[in-house]
Amino acid sequence: MRNVLISGASIAGPALAYWLRRKGFSVTVVERAPGQRKGRQAVDIRGVALEVMDRMGLGEHVRAARTRMRGMSMVDDEGNELFRSEEQAFSSGRLGGEDVELLREDLTAMLYEVTKDQVEYVFHDSISALEQDEHGVRVEFDHGGFRTFDFVIGADGAHSAVRRLAFGPEQQFSKHLGQYLAIFPAANFLGLNNWQFWFHDEESGTGGAIYPVRDNAELRVTLGFLSEPVTYDHRDVSQQKQIVTDRLAGLGWEVPKLLAAMADAPDFHFDAMAQIHMDRWTTGLVRAGRRRRLLRLGAVRAGHQPGPGRRLRARRGTEPVRRRSRRRVRRLRAADAPVRRPQPGAGHREPRWPRVRGVGGPRQERHLTGHRRDRQRMSRRRS
């Protein structure tokens, strides 16, 4: 039985592990954190991803755990309402549709539960070295020891250890998007009832979002600011909280209370908004995975993939596999429903905000024009 090591036990890692195990691979997942990560933001599941959840037997659980937002308000830094909507919310899109928004920690818990008896999980450890030879990939770990795997897959996020070891320093591939976000839980001191508040101060380039979870017993808070790259210690939470406090100091409305809640928050996440750009995602038997592709190709199509002896062995000559993968991605994207925002009423002027999801702005609308063109091209080829 061929064995695979996946780095990262958040969403993409366990989801891929589930499908690889079903196809006969022995799978190990290594995670730097001492256990499943808590906190962070809500995530969206739509289109093909909902089909993945149904195939994994998690569809009912995911829908039962969804948030129950009734609407949202956009306010300025003094709390003056700029507009409101009961048809859509910035965090989840159109309300009342088939799309599902749920807490990230709930989704990761479900994926862990459905895989823990079939997949080996190694928490509180990380990959420190990779060396490929004719026998596979020799992997050394931070806490000592080494093991050899047939394949290694990185599902460990923007600061991927697998990408750094296999391809080079993160700075070569990371594109800064000019924004930083902090996410943390807080008590529902605002008394919100399934209603979101977003605020934005254009002059200072700061903003954030507040929404209730856990039957309105708790808040999830996102605070952010526009900035060029900031130098800080990724392991120093106190320093990160101070950076956020300094940037948002002086704002009105409920911001001082939010900053006070942040100071005592046990779960806190702070990072830059960034994109990873790479010319290739595989080198030999190592793959630095993109989350969407890992989920779509590793999960949605896993039921149609050949066994362990064929598909993954093609990693040393990946170009034909890549062409087939691109065609599959185009077909899968065509199945995704577009996210549409309601048009503002007559005489209404939408406020300006940074076009980056997370601080005072909706996600950009997606269109199917390109996907229709791809389908037409494929139809002509078959004819």
Secondary structure, 3 states (H helix, E strand, C coil): CCEEEEECCCCHHHHHHHHHHHCCCEEEEEECCCCCCCCCCEEEECCHHHHHHHHCCCHHHHHHCCCCCCEEEEECCCCCEEEEECCEECCCEECCCCCEEEEHHHHHHHHHHHHCCCCEEEECCCEEEEEEECCEEEEEECCCCEEEECEEEECCCCCCHHHHHHHCCHHHCEEEEEEEEEEEEEECCCCCCCEEEEEEECCCCEEEEEEEECCCCEEEEEEEEECCCCCCCCCCHHHHHHHHHHHHCCCCCCHHHHHHHHHHCCCCEEEEEEEECCCCCEECCEEECCHHHHHHHHHHCHHHCCCCCCCHHHHHHCHHHHHHHHHHHHHHHHHCCCCCCCCCCCCCCCCCCCCCCCCCCCCCCCCCHHHHHHHHHHHHHHC
